[in-house]
Amino acid sequence: MALGSEPDSPALLLRGGTVFDGSGAPRYDGITDILITWSTPHPEMAARSLAGIAAEWGCTQQEACERLQPGGACYFQMREDDVQRVLRHPATMIGSDGLPHDQHPHPRLWGTFPRVLGHYSRDLGLFPLETAVHKMTGLSARQFGLVDRGEIRVGAWADLVVFDAAAIGDTATFERPKAPAAGVECVLVNGHVAYTHGDEAPGRHGRFLARAT
């Protein structure tokens, strides 16, 4: 999830530069804070702010955007208090639309689930660990009609993550987005070990899941 910054933040006064605050989120100058994740004509601009690129090129952000296309970006337009309020809602499910093929992806690709388990549940206490797990497993499976998924019981598919509740946490940042989570010991997909003690297991055991009718 992108945690944004206020337009009048002092950090935004730094022209063409990047400032990382205590939350790990970068803050850029300009009305719209945009981080370029990839660009076909200008791959060297990945991980740069659109405002900084526009300043370097001597053009508007709109013109810079057109020159960078096709490309992708992260948009900083959310408030942390809104994020926490939405996360607390009983109907909120946890998921990620992180794009694995971006040159400089959003850190949510690697960090969404461990951030909720570690930062929001354990550290901030927004909800118990069991609720956090349910929001990203059983609740999602029931909402989308994924039969025999999202629960640990006889007859259900064994999609399991073994983690240390005291150590689980995201390590990916906007500066270094491709970073594995801390505290994950083992991952099973359909009963097969896919990851253990920092190493990926050979083979792919996932499958397409259709919604039950």
C-alpha positions in Angstrom: 0.0 0.0 0.0 1.3 3.5 -0.8 1.5 5.8 2.2 1.4 9.3 0.9 2.6 12.7 2.1 0.8 16.0 2.5 1.4 18.6 -0.4 2.6 21.2 2.1 5.2 19.0 3.7 8.6 20.7 4.1 10.2 17.6 2.4 8.4 18.7 -0.8 10.5 21.8 -1.0 13.5 19.9 -2.1 13.6 20.3 -5.9 14.4 17.2 -7.9 15.5 15.3 -4.8 14.3 12.4 -2.7 13.7 12.4 1.1 12.9 9.2 3.0 11.0 9.9 6.2 10.6 7.6 9.2 7.9 5.5 7.6 10.2 4.5 4.7 8.1 6.3 2.1 9.8 8.8 -0.2 8.5 12.3 -0.4 8.9 14.3 -3.6 8.3 17.9 -4.7 5.3 18.8 -6.8 1.6 18.7 -6.4 1.4 15.0 -7.4 4.0 12.7 -5.9 4.9 10.0 -8.5 7.7 7.5 -8.5 8.5 5.9 -11.8 8.8 2.1 -11.7 9.6 1.4 -15.3 9.8 3.1 -18.7 10.4 1.5 -22.1 12.0 4.5 -23.8 13.9 5.6 -20.6 14.7 2.6 -18.4 17.3 4.7 -16.6 14.6 6.8 -15.0 13.2 3.9 -12.9 13.2 4.7 -9.2 13.2 8.4 -10.0 10.5 11.0 -9.1 8.5 12.4 -12.0 9.0 15.9 -10.6 12.8 15.3 -10.5 12.8 14.0 -14.1 10.8 17.0 -15.3 13.1 19.4 -13.6 16.1 17.7 -15.2 14.5 17.7 -18.6 13.3 21.3 -18.2 9.7 20.5 -19.0 6.4 20.0 -17.2 5.4 16.8 -15.4 2.8 16.2 -18.1 5.4 16.4 -20.8 7.8 14.2 -18.9 5.0 11.7 -18.4 4.3 11.6 -22.2 8.1 11.1 -22.9 8.3 8.2 -20.4 5.4 6.2 -21.9 4.9 3.3 -22.0 5.8 3.0 -18.4 4.5 2.5 -14.8 4.6 4.4 -11.6 3.7 4.5 -7.9 1.3 7.3 -6.8 1.4 8.8 -3.3 -2.1 9.9 -2.5 -3.1 8.1 0.7 -3.1 9.2 4.3 -1.8 6.9 7.0 -4.8 7.6 9.3 -7.2 6.6 6.4 -5.2 3.4 5.9 -5.5 2.4 9.5 -9.2 3.3 9.6 -10.0 1.2 6.5 -7.9 -1.7 7.8 -9.8 -1.8 11.0 -13.2 -2.3 9.3 -14.6 -5.8 9.7 -15.2 -6.2 6.0 -11.7 -5.2 4.9 -9.7 -7.9 3.2 -5.9 -7.8 2.7 -4.5 -8.3 -0.8 -1.9 -6.9 -3.1 -1.8 -5.9 -6.8 2.0 -5.5 -6.8 3.4 -6.1 -10.3 6.3 -8.5 -10.3 7.7 -7.5 -13.7 8.2 -3.8 -13.0 11.9 -2.8 -13.1 11.5 -1.0 -9.7 8.2 -2.4 -8.3 6.1 -1.0 -5.5 7.3 -2.6 -2.1 3.8 -3.9 -1.5 4.7 -6.7 -3.9 7.0 -8.2 -1.3 5.7 -6.5 1.9 1.9 -6.3 2.0 1.1 -9.3 4.1 4.1 -9.2 6.5 3.5 -5.4 7.0 -0.1 -6.1 8.2 0.9 -9.0 10.4 3.9 -7.2 11.9 3.4 -3.4 11.8 -0.4 -3.0 11.9 -1.3 -6.0 14.0 1.6 -6.7 16.4 3.2 -3.2 16.7 0.2 -0.9 16.4 -2.4 -3.3 17.8 -5.1 -2.4 15.2 -6.5 -6.0 15.6 -5.4 -9.4 16.9 -3.0 -11.6 14.9 -5.9 -14.1 14.3 -8.0 -11.3 12.7 -5.1 -10.2 10.5 -4.6 -13.7 9.3 -8.4 -14.1 8.7 -8.5 -10.9 6.7 -6.0 -12.3 4.2 -7.2 -16.0 4.1 -10.6 -17.2 5.2 -12.4 -13.9 4.7 -11.1 -13.5 1.1 -11.8 -17.1 0.2 -15.4 -16.9 1.4 -16.0 -13.6 -0.3 -14.7 -14.8 -3.7 -16.1 -18.3 -3.4 -12.8 -20.2 -3.3 -13.9 -23.6 -2.0 -11.7 -25.4 0.6 -9.3 -22.5 0.7 -8.3 -20.1 3.5 -8.9 -22.5 6.4 -6.8 -25.1 8.2 -9.0 -28.2 8.5 -9.3 -31.7 7.2 -10.2 -31.7 3.5 -9.0 -28.2 2.8 -6.1 -27.5 0.5 -2.8 -27.0 2.5 -1.9 -23.4 1.5 0.2 -22.6 4.6 2.7 -20.0 5.8 4.8 -20.8 8.9 6.1 -17.6 10.5 7.4 -16.2 13.7 4.8 -13.9 15.1 7.4 -11.9 17.0 9.7 -11.4 14.0 7.3 -11.2 11.0 7.7 -7.9 9.2 8.2 -6.3 5.8 11.7 -5.2 4.8 11.0 -3.9 1.3 11.1 -0.1 0.9 10.6 2.3 -1.9 14.4 2.6 -2.1 14.9 -1.2 -2.0 11.6 -2.8 -3.0 12.8 -6.4 -3.8 13.4 -7.6 -0.2 12.0 -10.8 1.4 9.9 -10.5 4.5 11.5 -11.2 7.9 10.2 -14.0 10.0 8.9 -16.4 7.4 10.1 -19.9 8.0 8.2 -22.0 5.4 5.5 -21.8 2.7 3.4 -24.6 1.4 1.3 -24.4 -1.8 -1.3 -27.1 -2.2 0.6 -29.3 0.3 4.0 -28.9 -1.4 6.9 -27.0 0.2 7.5 -23.9 -2.0 9.9 -22.0 0.4 11.8 -22.9 3.5 14.6 -21.2 5.5 15.3 -18.6 2.8 15.4 -21.0 -0.2 12.9 -21.6 -2.9 11.9 -25.2 -3.6 11.9 -26.5 -7.2 8.6 -26.9 -9.0 5.4 -24.9 -9.2 2.4 -26.2 -7.4 -0.1 -23.4 -7.7 -3.2 -23.5 -9.9 -5.9 -21.3 -11.3 -8.8 -20.9 -8.8 -12.3 -20.4 -10.2 -15.1 -18.8 -8.3 -17.6 -21.3 -7.0 -21.1 -20.9 -8.7 
